[in-house]
Amino acid sequence: MRRKRIRPAVVLCSPSLRTRQTLEAIEPSLGKRCSVEVVRQLYAASEHSLLERLQALPESVSSAMLIGHNPGLHNLALVLASRGADLPQLEEKFPTGALATLAVHSDSWTALSPGEAELVDYVVPRQLG
């Protein structure tokens, strides 16, 4: 995350032990301005519920990171991303610890809808070794 300069304005994290461990591991890379929220409703959420949560973000939030669970996260990334060089790899698998970075070309969070994002980066754990 540091190398790719990924600095979300807000992180929404499921309350599960595994997701909180992931959050703890990346927290040093988030920066002091990042707001972190543990959101009970993210546990085992569907892509529809995750999309609704993103659509409810305040317009003042410039970027967001979700730390959650499959299949919801994988399906959300597939629903949002309509283009990107790594899209075939994302379609194949979204393993634990993967990071999909999407650039959204929507005017607002409330207007966020399927197909409005570009998959600009996709990193899976085996690439980090």
C-alpha positions as a printed NumPy array, in Angstrom:
array([[  0.   ,   0.   ,   0.   ],
       [  2.836,   2.405,   0.784],
       [  4.619,   1.668,  -2.469],
       [  1.441,   2.229,  -4.491],
       [  0.499,   5.283,  -2.384],
       [ -2.919,   3.949,  -1.485],
       [ -4.294,   6.266,   1.186],
       [ -8.041,   5.885,   1.7  ],
       [ -9.899,   8.662,   3.497],
       [-11.98 ,   6.072,   5.346],
       [-11.652,   2.363,   6.063],
       [-14.772,   0.326,   6.759],
       [-13.873,  -2.96 ,   8.423],
       [-15.886,  -6.01 ,   9.398],
       [-15.67 ,  -6.842,  13.127],
       [-14.334, -10.373,  12.589],
       [-10.972, -11.323,  14.096],
       [ -9.382, -11.953,  10.691],
       [-10.465,  -8.605,   9.226],
       [ -9.326,  -6.717,  12.328],
       [ -5.949,  -8.47 ,  12.058],
       [ -5.731,  -7.306,   8.447],
       [ -6.607,  -3.784,   9.541],
       [ -3.944,  -3.896,  12.252],
       [ -1.338,  -5.014,   9.71 ],
       [ -2.082,  -2.176,   7.282],
       [ -2.774,   0.601,   9.794],
       [  0.79 ,   1.995,   9.675],
       [  0.29 ,   2.577,   5.936],
       [ -3.02 ,   4.403,   6.276],
       [ -1.774,   7.766,   7.452],
       [ -3.048,   9.952,  10.267],
       [ -5.953,  11.461,   8.312],
       [ -7.638,   8.122,   7.65 ],
       [-10.818,   7.45 ,   9.582],
       [-11.41 ,   3.813,  10.58 ],
       [-14.835,   2.377,  11.352],
       [-15.613,  -1.187,  12.423],
       [-19.039,  -1.874,  10.929],
       [-20.967,  -4.866,  12.22 ],
       [-23.119,  -5.037,   9.062],
       [-20.069,  -5.792,   6.899],
       [-19.746,  -9.269,   8.378],
       [-20.792, -11.681,   5.582],
       [-22.447,  -8.821,   3.675],
       [-23.624,  -9.324,   0.111],
       [-22.364,  -7.176,  -2.737],
       [-25.699,  -5.342,  -2.669],
       [-25.306,  -4.483,   1.028],
       [-21.698,  -3.388,   0.477],
       [-22.729,  -1.18 ,  -2.428],
       [-25.465,   0.393,  -0.291],
       [-22.896,   1.082,   2.444],
       [-20.637,   2.842,  -0.068],
       [-23.594,   4.805,  -1.439],
       [-24.306,   6.036,   2.113],
       [-20.849,   7.604,   2.526],
       [-20.78 ,  11.376,   2.966],
       [-19.811,  13.283,  -0.164],
       [-16.871,  14.741,   1.768],
       [-15.196,  11.293,   1.696],
       [-12.817,  11.215,  -1.258],
       [-11.91 ,   7.507,  -1.119],
       [-12.827,   4.392,   0.828],
       [-11.433,   0.948,   1.595],
       [-13.554,  -2.038,   2.559],
       [-12.08 ,  -4.877,   4.597],
       [-14.565,  -7.695,   4.586],
       [-15.421, -11.138,   3.343],
       [-16.005, -13.196,   0.247],
       [-18.075, -13.76 ,  -1.689],
       [-19.455, -10.25 ,  -1.037],
       [-16.234,  -8.315,  -1.669],
       [-15.355, -10.304,  -4.752],
       [-18.834,  -9.894,  -6.191],
       [-18.843,  -6.156,  -5.416],
       [-15.545,  -5.675,  -7.255],
       [-16.913,  -7.62 , -10.231],
       [-20.148,  -5.61 , -10.237],
       [-18.383,  -2.239, -10.065],
       [-15.427,  -2.858, -12.382],
       [-16.273,  -2.736, -16.057],
       [-12.712,  -2.346, -17.352],
       [ -9.074,  -2.749, -16.389],
       [ -6.086,  -4.805, -17.492],
       [ -6.323,  -7.092, -14.436],
       [-10.051,  -7.757, -14.786],
       [ -9.558, -11.354, -16.071],
       [ -7.419, -12.137, -12.997],
       [-10.057, -10.601, -10.69 ],
       [-12.802, -12.598, -12.393],
       [-10.84 , -15.803, -11.793],
       [-10.233, -15.439,  -8.054],
       [-10.242, -13.007,  -5.109],
       [ -8.147, -14.761,  -2.454],
       [ -7.903, -13.801,   1.201],
       [ -5.634, -10.783,   1.51 ],
       [ -6.161,  -9.571,  -2.068],
       [ -6.382,  -5.839,  -2.758],
       [ -8.457,  -4.575,  -5.671],
       [ -8.07 ,  -0.848,  -6.32 ],
       [-10.967,   0.669,  -8.211],
       [-11.167,   4.168,  -9.665],
       [-14.765,   5.298,  -9.634],
       [-15.972,   7.793, -12.193],
       [-19.199,   8.749, -10.456],
       [-20.298,  12.236,  -9.449],
       [-21.224,  11.115,  -5.943],
       [-21.328,   8.11 ,  -3.654],
       [-25.12 ,   8.002,  -3.902],
       [-24.849,   7.721,  -7.701],
       [-22.368,   4.834,  -7.527],
       [-23.738,   2.01 ,  -9.637],
       [-22.626,  -1.189, -11.386],
       [-20.024,  -0.846, -14.109],
       [-18.859,   2.637, -13.076],
       [-15.361,   1.705, -11.973],
       [-12.064,   0.8  , -13.524],
       [ -9.873,  -1.835, -11.905],
       [ -6.607,   0.116, -11.767],
       [ -4.637,  -2.383,  -9.694],
       [ -5.041,  -5.894,  -8.345],
       [ -2.585,  -7.497,  -5.926],
       [ -2.837, -10.982,  -4.486],
       [ -0.727, -12.222,  -1.547],
       [  1.51 , -14.489,  -3.638],
       [  2.748, -11.383,  -5.515],
       [  4.084,  -9.883,  -2.271],
       [  6.596, -12.616,  -1.443]])
